[in-house]
Amino acid sequence: MAVEFKAGLKDVVAVNSSITAVDGDQGLLSYRGYDIRDLATQATYEEVVYLLWYGELPTQPQLREISRELAAARPLPQPVLASMRTYPKRAHPLEALRTAVSIVGMHDPDAASNKREATLRKATRLTAQIPVMVGAWQRLREGQEPVAPLVDGSAAENFLYTVTGRRSTPVAARTMDMIFILHADHEINASTFAMRVAVATFTDLHSAITAAIGTLKGPRHGGANEDVLEMLLEIGDPSRAARYIEERWEARSRMTKEERAKPENRIPGWGHPVYKVDDPRAGVLREMARKLVSETGNTKVFDIAVRVFETMHRVSDLPVNVDFFSAVVYHALGIPIDLCTSIFAAARISGWSAHAMEQYNDKLLRPRAHYTGPPPRQFVPVSQRS
Amino acid sequence: MAVEFKAGLKDVVAVNSSITAVDGDQGLLSYRGYDIRDLATQATYEEVVYLLWYGELPTQPQLREISRELAAARPLPQPVLASMRTYPKRAHPLEALRTAVSIVGMHDPDAASNKREATLRKATRLTAQIPVMVGAWQRLREGQEPVAPLVDGSAAENFLYTVTGRRSTPVAARTMDMIFILHADHEINASTFAMRVAVATFTDLHSAITAAIGTLKGPRHGGANEDVLEMLLEIGDPSRAARYIEERWEARSRMTKEERAKPENRIPGWGHPVYKVDDPRAGVLREMARKLVSETGNTKVFDIAVRVFETMHRVSDLPVNVDFFSAVVYHALGIPIDLCTSIFAAARISGWSAHAMEQYNDKLLRPRAHYTGPPPRQFVPVSQRS
């Protein structure tokens, strides 16, 4: 009954998609045909959201309209904030976000409709509110009062504002805007794929986004972001980077394949299921990180990262991935380690929404398992079991 | 880069699994080698939970131990009940459940560990508490106070108790126990598959189960359960069943393939992505429904279902699926229509947990999309777009 088994569905085509193209051999990434490097350096995140949802870059009136809609949708509904106030302060930001999205779904006037217009309205609200939820949780868990989002400004600027309670510098705001663009979509990685499996049952958008957030949390996926910064801080000084990496890599070479696959034995920020060469986003992020730290003068973590980068390229043939220099950028912006993956979610909600709209017109995703358990056997009542 | 594209991943083997075997051609279903019909008629749900998690049926001491652990874990933590009290009363029970599971995850002492022992403890708590959450929400939304679960009795008995506030009859309790056994697992259907995609990133069990619940909600998946009862009640009388089905089926035959695929144009309870012949669970459920209604004397919905069953087998070659006679059983037990899929979740949590434990030892699930969008194109700044 079944076609060839590919462990982990590696290289199996699960869906057709017109949103994002990834060329892992050449290190190319594009949204709707536009190279990610052009979008990151020349567009704004709001333009990219429009592009992902409607397939074309917006005209000026279209851009004004979507920016206005997103800004208007930013304030969190009262029940969401009330609920967030009750979460244990030690909760991981993605646990808080997963729950807040589940809560807001119960209050969404379009919750029960999967028509395209309803899904667009829900996507607008979620894309506007998820960054605000992340900011609100950051403040709540530190015992501070959440701040209401600005009535103006970009999504990225508002995200920084809701975290810090202050208007950010133009450089910080533009950096965060680029981060949002770079993280807006990436074909059907695990969180998007889990979300598409959910949507394919015709479940509602909030259920699907809750699934995506829960999936993103895994350390083999978005969670790797946070591990990078922990590693760089553990290294502590650029002079120790080469030796640290050489030793870890050497230790890895003595492990079995199974041991190497364990998250704790990987070098976070390196290797990718699709890219065979460096992730095209990493170059943009490295340049952003360089600019940011040259402004502040606090270059240590960036310098450690550059040494790790050089050493990894010397000792291994693994490509660098998007998480590596993202972590350095987040650190330079003063963002706490365990908030990094939530920023990923705050930007990726736009891509998840685009994939949901596409999947609502597609088939149920229902592969098979190959059964490897015991053969048919006779039932024995409990009184006769030994 | 990619192997053959199979729309919807139909017949593609995504994982190896030793839990459940489905033979769609012969209409066979077994857990760990035991035929579902033997388990439903001779085992208890607690035995099946043990079987799914440990691979073997329990001895008497092992059964006592797991029953004791499940019973002890039943009372809902206070923050979960407090949160549920704030949900809008019109929320779908699966929205309430999705949120309650997300909340309880933030309070679970093992939330951050994916070690097998920690996952087993979390699975025990979730398997014990999800039926109680479903019961609590049913009472809360009707303006009644939730009742604390019993300190004794089976999971199924406790589920009925937390819905009704009364001890159930032995026939009702045994019926619900069989319902729980029949719904405990079903290979990698959409909710289990979404959950395995989540787990494959090494995310935590609560995130993965939240994803599963959100996926189960889709009308192409668990939600179909509820559509069956709506259809039977709409038919209203056994004498109208044949004509109703003949007309709907005739109308379908005049539709395009795309129109026929829409949920509103399907006959709920019929057709299955895997079974080519009648689902083996349907026969057990039909017999359960017959017994239940012969006790109460209220046979109308059962009689309608039998006529629909006969007519569908006459006019179509679709197999009946698990949802069809489940709906009749739920109706006979006095369970509200929109609670049906939550019962599915209340039982399936045991199978989801077994699949999670298996997937924690497996690879990332990361297929590819085939890109069908625009070719590479030049970025044009917004001021120059028309």
Interface residues (C-beta under 8 A of the other chain):
Chain A: M1 A2 V3 E4 F5 K6 A7 G8 L9 K10 D11 V12 V13 A14 V15 N16 S17 S18 I19 T20 A21 G24 D25 S30 R32 G33 Y34 D35 D38 L39 Q42 A43 E47 G55 L57 P58 T59 Q60 L63 P79 A82 S83 T86 Y87 P88 A91 H92 L94 E95 A96 R98 T99 S102 I103 G105 M106 H107 A111 A112 E187 I188 N189 A190 S191 F193 A194 V197 A198 V199 A200 T201 F202 T203 D204 H206 S207 A208 T210 A211 I213 G214 T215 L216 K217 G218 P219 R220 H221 G222 G223 A261 P263 P273 V274 D362 K363 L364 L365 R366 P367 R368 A369 H370 Y371 T372 G373 P374 P375 P376 R377 F379 V380 P381 V382 S383 R385 S386
Chain B: M1 A2 V3 E4 F5 K6 A7 G8 L9 K10 D11 V12 V13 A14 V15 N16 S17 S18 I19 T20 A21 G24 D25 S30 R32 G33 Y34 D35 D38 L39 Q42 A43 E47 G55 L57 P58 T59 Q60 L63 P79 A82 S83 T86 Y87 P88 A91 H92 L94 E95 A96 R98 T99 S102 I103 G105 M106 H107 A111 A112 E187 I188 N189 A190 S191 F193 A194 V197 A198 V199 A200 T201 F202 T203 D204 H206 S207 A208 T210 A211 I213 G214 T215 L216 K217 G218 P219 R220 H221 G222 G223 A261 P263 P273 V274 D362 K363 L364 L365 R366 P367 R368 A369 H370 Y371 T372 G373 P374 P375 P376 R377 F379 V380 P381 V382 S383 R385 S386
